[in-house]
Amino acid sequence: MLQVGGDSDMGAGVVDHVLVGNYSTSKGSAQYIGNWANAATWGIGPATGNGTDKGLRIGIVSNYSTGTSAGTQNLNLLIGGSLCVKSSGAACAGSTAGTIYATTTTVQAADLAENMPVSDPSLVAGDIVVTEAAPTGAGVVFAKSQQANQANAAGVISTSPGLELGSDSASSRPIALAGRVPANVTLEGGPIAIGDFLVSSTTPGKAMRAKGPAESGIIGVALSAYDGTPIAVKEWSDGIAHESGHQVLMLVHVGAGSQTAVAQLKARADKAEDRADKADDRADNAEARADKAEADAAQLKAFLCIQFPNAPMCKP
């Protein structure tokens, strides 16, 4: 084993303290880096010092022999390179610095969001946002919705995203791309029931119940009901940001109404085309009947002129 002193057990030293291996039966077999005699120090090693814990704990320790924690401590873990998390001992597919490679990933929070540039610093979690041209004329920014059924509605500001993309800054907000997220609502379209489609309302930043799936600007589907009564704050154990106040929990489904409307328009266009084809068929049939009637009339005239050559219709 490797021991570097600095503790009273080993004598004075410059480094306080590095231990690799089992120092003694009383101190267990945890491999710590740091001063185990100091309750405010940090350590790397098993969560207990009895030699049976094979897990690796990185955090503050207060007692080397037990490896117990000195309370709730927040530490940053800095890895200069890549992190490989596998279900087996096989190597990961890559090793690009700053990249996490994993067999699978589980995130307990609900939604996926991306930090987007905004033009309105007053935007808060749950607000409905729309796209607009950036003031500089270059690119797109997001602003609070202002009108009912805005076709450029882009979604809602996430409350606590499970996975957040992009860089966070004072001029950006996390906009929910997928999953469940609380949305600020109003009764402008009537009481909201579970399953109702949601669109922007005339109240800035708030959604309302859509009249149906064919409306444009649909941003999602309500997963909770709202009748105007503020929703009480409740403690949930699922790790998901739930509705409170004048909100509903919404499943993000931006553009659902537009897609439905397009499908319905296409169906109507197909029916119109079918009716036009049938009208063409009827016109063709009418033309054929007219041609036949004309041929029959010519044959009848020829017959009559043979029988009555002096008839007016037979004269040149």
Secondary structure, 3 states (H helix, E strand, C coil): CEEECCCCCCCCCCCCEEEECCCECCCECCCCEECCCCCCCEEEECCCCCCCCCCCEEEEEEECCCCEECCCCCCCCCCCCCEEECCCCCCCCCCCCCCEEECCCCCCCCCEEEEEEECCCCCCCCCEEEEEECCCCCCEEEEECCCCCCCCEEEEECCCCCEEECCCCCCEEEEEEECEEEEEECCCCCCECCCCEEEECCCCCCEEECCCCCCCCCCEEECCCECCCCECCCCCCCCCCCCCECEEEEEECCCHHHHHHHHHHHHHHHHHHHHHHHHHHHHHHHHHHHHHHHHHHHHHHHHHHHHCCCCHHHCC
